[in-house]
Amino acid sequence: MSLTEARFHDLVDATQQMLEDIFDESGLDVDLESSAGVLTVKFESGSQLIFSRQEPLRQLWLAAVSGGFHFDYDEESERWMCDKSEEQLGEMLERIVGQQAGAKLDFEGL
């Protein structure tokens, strides 16, 4: 079953808000920029994470130093899952933030 447009936007909005909260509370020196549905996280090192919504595909996309990843929302687990590796967004972010910022953050809610 495909997500409705409204539900998709609600899910992405909630996910991006959770991400902002996690980074805000992390103590990391990051710049957060949210504009037109795109959330950019800029680390002290100059590297960044870019979260964008792909409305026609109902996907959340993540651009990182290690590559680009596309996530579909899984209603059963209530998690964003990578369409290639089937890794949860939160699990992938723990690894990627460790690589890009040298920090261990908890993304369990994602």
C-alpha positions as a Markdown table, in Angstrom:
| # | Residue | x | y | z |
|---|---|---|---|---|
| 1 | Met | 0.0 | 0.0 | 0.0 |
| 2 | Ser | 1.4 | 3.4 | -1.0 |
| 3 | Leu | 1.5 | 6.3 | 1.4 |
| 4 | Thr | -0.9 | 9.1 | 0.8 |
| 5 | Glu | 0.8 | 12.4 | 0.0 |
| 6 | Ala | -0.4 | 14.0 | 3.3 |
| 7 | Arg | 0.8 | 11.0 | 5.4 |
| 8 | Phe | 4.2 | 11.0 | 3.5 |
| 9 | His | 4.7 | 14.7 | 4.3 |
| 10 | Asp | 3.6 | 14.2 | 7.9 |
| 11 | Leu | 6.1 | 11.4 | 8.3 |
| 12 | Val | 9.0 | 13.3 | 6.7 |
| 13 | Asp | 8.2 | 16.4 | 8.8 |
| 14 | Ala | 8.2 | 14.3 | 12.0 |
| 15 | Thr | 11.4 | 12.6 | 11.0 |
| 16 | Gln | 13.2 | 15.8 | 10.2 |
| 17 | Gln | 12.0 | 17.3 | 13.5 |
| 18 | Met | 13.4 | 14.3 | 15.4 |
| 19 | Leu | 16.7 | 14.6 | 13.6 |
| 20 | Glu | 16.9 | 18.3 | 14.4 |
| 21 | Asp | 16.2 | 17.5 | 18.1 |
| 22 | Ile | 18.8 | 14.8 | 18.2 |
| 23 | Phe | 21.5 | 17.0 | 16.7 |
| 24 | Asp | 20.4 | 20.0 | 18.9 |
| 25 | Glu | 20.7 | 17.9 | 22.0 |
| 26 | Ser | 24.0 | 16.1 | 21.0 |
| 27 | Gly | 26.4 | 18.8 | 22.0 |
| 28 | Leu | 28.0 | 18.5 | 18.6 |
| 29 | Asp | 29.0 | 21.7 | 16.8 |
| 30 | Val | 26.6 | 21.4 | 13.9 |
| 31 | Asp | 24.7 | 23.9 | 11.7 |
| 32 | Leu | 21.1 | 22.8 | 10.9 |
| 33 | Glu | 19.4 | 24.3 | 8.0 |
| 34 | Ser | 15.8 | 23.5 | 7.0 |
| 35 | Ser | 14.4 | 24.9 | 3.9 |
| 36 | Ala | 11.7 | 23.8 | 1.4 |
| 37 | Gly | 11.5 | 20.3 | 2.9 |
| 38 | Val | 15.3 | 19.8 | 2.9 |
| 39 | Leu | 17.3 | 19.4 | 6.1 |
| 40 | Thr | 21.0 | 20.0 | 5.9 |
| 41 | Val | 23.3 | 19.1 | 8.8 |
| 42 | Lys | 26.8 | 20.7 | 8.5 |
| 43 | Phe | 29.5 | 19.3 | 10.7 |
| 44 | Glu | 32.5 | 21.1 | 12.1 |
| 45 | Ser | 34.7 | 19.1 | 9.7 |
| 46 | Gly | 32.9 | 20.7 | 6.7 |
| 47 | Ser | 31.1 | 17.4 | 5.8 |
| 48 | Gln | 27.4 | 17.4 | 5.7 |
| 49 | Leu | 24.2 | 15.2 | 5.6 |
| 50 | Ile | 21.3 | 16.3 | 3.4 |
| 51 | Phe | 17.9 | 14.9 | 3.9 |
| 52 | Ser | 15.3 | 15.5 | 1.2 |
| 53 | Arg | 11.9 | 14.3 | 0.3 |
| 54 | Gln | 11.1 | 12.8 | -3.0 |
| 55 | Glu | 7.4 | 13.2 | -3.2 |
| 56 | Pro | 6.7 | 11.3 | -6.4 |
| 57 | Leu | 8.5 | 8.2 | -5.1 |
| 58 | Arg | 7.3 | 8.7 | -1.5 |
| 59 | Gln | 10.9 | 8.4 | -0.4 |
| 60 | Leu | 13.2 | 10.1 | 2.0 |
| 61 | Trp | 16.7 | 10.6 | 0.5 |
| 62 | Leu | 19.9 | 11.0 | 2.4 |
| 63 | Ala | 23.1 | 12.3 | 0.8 |
| 64 | Ala | 26.3 | 11.6 | 2.8 |
| 65 | Val | 30.0 | 11.4 | 2.2 |
| 66 | Ser | 29.6 | 7.7 | 1.8 |
| 67 | Gly | 26.9 | 8.0 | -0.9 |
| 68 | Gly | 23.3 | 8.6 | -1.6 |
| 69 | Phe | 20.6 | 6.5 | 0.1 |
| 70 | His | 16.8 | 6.1 | -0.6 |
| 71 | Phe | 14.4 | 5.2 | 2.2 |
| 72 | Asp | 10.9 | 3.8 | 2.0 |
| 73 | Tyr | 8.6 | 4.0 | 5.0 |
| 74 | Asp | 7.7 | 0.6 | 6.4 |
| 75 | Glu | 4.3 | 0.8 | 8.1 |
| 76 | Glu | 4.8 | -2.5 | 9.9 |
| 77 | Ser | 8.0 | -1.5 | 11.7 |
| 78 | Glu | 7.1 | 2.2 | 11.6 |
| 79 | Arg | 10.6 | 2.9 | 10.3 |
| 80 | Trp | 12.3 | 4.3 | 7.2 |
| 81 | Met | 14.2 | 1.4 | 5.5 |
| 82 | Cys | 16.9 | 1.7 | 2.9 |
| 83 | Asp | 15.6 | 0.4 | -0.4 |
| 84 | Lys | 18.9 | -1.3 | -1.2 |
| 85 | Ser | 20.3 | -2.6 | 2.1 |
| 86 | Glu | 17.0 | -2.7 | 4.1 |
| 87 | Glu | 18.9 | -1.0 | 6.9 |
| 88 | Gln | 16.9 | 1.2 | 9.2 |
| 89 | Leu | 17.5 | 5.0 | 8.9 |
| 90 | Gly | 18.6 | 5.2 | 12.5 |
| 91 | Glu | 21.1 | 2.4 | 12.3 |
| 92 | Met | 22.6 | 3.9 | 9.1 |
| 93 | Leu | 22.8 | 7.3 | 10.7 |
| 94 | Glu | 24.6 | 6.0 | 13.8 |
| 95 | Arg | 27.3 | 4.6 | 11.5 |
| 96 | Ile | 27.5 | 7.6 | 9.1 |
| 97 | Val | 27.6 | 10.2 | 11.9 |
| 98 | Gly | 30.4 | 8.1 | 13.5 |
| 99 | Gln | 32.3 | 8.2 | 10.2 |
| 100 | Gln | 31.7 | 11.9 | 9.4 |
| 101 | Ala | 31.7 | 13.5 | 12.9 |
| 102 | Gly | 33.5 | 11.0 | 15.0 |
| 103 | Ala | 30.6 | 11.0 | 17.4 |
| 104 | Lys | 28.3 | 8.3 | 18.7 |
| 105 | Leu | 24.7 | 9.5 | 18.7 |
| 106 | Asp | 21.5 | 7.5 | 19.4 |
| 107 | Phe | 19.0 | 7.5 | 16.6 |
| 108 | Glu | 16.9 | 4.8 | 18.1 |
| 109 | Gly | 13.6 | 6.4 | 17.4 |
| 110 | Leu | 14.2 | 6.4 | 13.7 |
